[in-house]
Amino acid sequence: MTDLELIFTMLGEKVTTEISQTEKPDTFEKNKKVAKRGGGVAGTARKETEKELGRSIVSKKNYLPKGLLDDDEK
């Protein structure tokens, strides 16, 4: 995972948290909709960034150093 991938993942999580704290969804289905909205914000930002850069930001790299990975994740 690259820095940009991590940033967009964190953006989606933070936006989802903010929406959830504001709207206080009380069912699984409402929480699911909030999560999709938060992820949508990050997805849109990622696509716009890729358009500006002219390349995909998605990689096969793992963000953790190899020494911290389980044997089956290497």
C-alpha positions as MATLAB code, in Angstrom:
seq = 'MTDLELIFTMLGEKVTTEISQTEKPDTFEKNKKVAKRGGGVAGTARKETEKELGRSIVSKKNYLPKGLLDDDEK';
ca = [
       0.000    0.000    0.000;
       1.367    3.375   -0.973;
       1.051    6.632    0.935;
      -1.749    7.755   -1.393;
      -3.664    4.512   -0.881;
      -3.357    4.941    2.873;
      -4.512    8.564    2.666;
      -7.650    7.680    0.701;
      -8.427    4.778    3.031;
      -8.116    7.107    6.013;
     -10.274    9.722    4.253;
     -13.069    7.201    3.753;
     -12.888    6.071    7.374;
     -12.845    9.607    8.749;
     -15.717   10.835    6.568;
     -17.743    7.771    7.560;
     -17.038    8.457   11.241;
     -18.036   12.120   10.901;
     -21.294   11.277    9.105;
     -22.058    8.613   11.702;
     -21.461   10.977   14.610;
     -23.709   13.591   13.031;
     -26.560   11.329   11.948;
     -26.288    8.661   14.664;
     -27.600    5.724   12.603;
     -29.360    3.185   14.815;
     -29.613    0.125   12.599;
     -27.204   -2.006   10.631;
     -28.777   -0.911    7.335;
     -28.423    2.788    8.207;
     -24.790    2.235    9.236;
     -24.182    0.411    5.959;
     -25.547    3.389    3.986;
     -23.341    5.775    5.966;
     -20.302    3.592    5.239;
     -21.099    3.558    1.518;
     -21.387    7.356    1.527;
     -18.048    7.770    3.311;
     -16.407    5.323    0.946;
     -17.980    7.155   -1.980;
     -16.329   10.402   -0.931;
     -12.931    8.701   -0.819;
     -13.601    6.904   -4.105;
     -14.464   10.155   -5.857;
     -11.350   11.834   -4.454;
      -9.209    8.875   -5.599;
     -10.638    8.961   -9.117;
     -10.082   12.719   -9.410;
      -6.511   12.303   -8.165;
      -5.862    9.517  -10.678;
      -7.253   11.729  -13.449;
      -4.909   14.558  -12.463;
      -1.891   12.260  -12.168;
      -2.708   10.306  -15.299;
      -2.139    6.984  -13.547;
      -3.685    4.608  -11.043;
      -2.716    5.002   -7.403;
      -3.685    1.409   -6.566;
      -0.700   -0.891   -6.043;
       0.062   -4.421   -4.921;
       2.480   -3.173   -2.265;
       1.831   -3.859    1.400;
       2.259   -0.833    3.658;
       3.939   -2.804    6.448;
       7.620   -3.703    6.269;
       8.181   -7.373    5.386;
       9.434   -8.202    8.882;
       6.029   -7.309   10.332;
       3.981   -9.485    7.954;
       2.711  -12.956    8.753;
       4.322  -15.693    6.652;
       1.128  -16.137    4.581;
       1.006  -12.385    3.725;
       4.525  -12.162    2.216;
];
